[in-house]
Amino acid sequence: MPRTLDVVESLKLLSKYKIKVAHAKLAKNEQDVLHAIKKTGFPLVLKVVSKKAVHKTEHKGIYTSIKSEKEAQSAFSNLQKIRGFEGALVQQQVSGSEWLIGNKTDLQFGPAI
């Protein structure tokens, strides 16, 4: 059965093919968040890492435009409440294009991206 890559696995795959992404760091606790902020800077985005929350927006699993440690701590606290929470991705917020890539097996065409 096919499985969905989590955000950390997805970033590793993109990196393998030299596709540029915003700087990101996995945080499993509040101390990790504060450490990641020092590397990332503001503004930043926090995204839940959870196999139970694949579609993050449906689970309120993304916080954008975070501009302070206090906002980051509050967002992290909320993300921890999401079912299956494994951590949060602390990511530099950048402007540009966002791509969502998925796949399915079409009855007529077979596997498709």
Sequence and secondary structure as in RCSB ss.txt:
>XXXX:A:sequence
MPRTLDVVESLKLLSKYKIKVAHAKLAKNEQDVLHAIKKTGFPLVLKVVSKKAVHKTEHKGIYTSIKSEKEAQSA
FSNLQKIRGFEGALVQQQVSGSEWLIGNKTDLQFGPAI
>XXXX:A:secstr
      HHHHHHHHHHTT     EEEESSHHHHHHHHHHH SSEEEEEE TT SSGGGGT EEEEE SHHHHHHH
HHHHTTSTT  EEEEEE   S       EEETTTEEE 
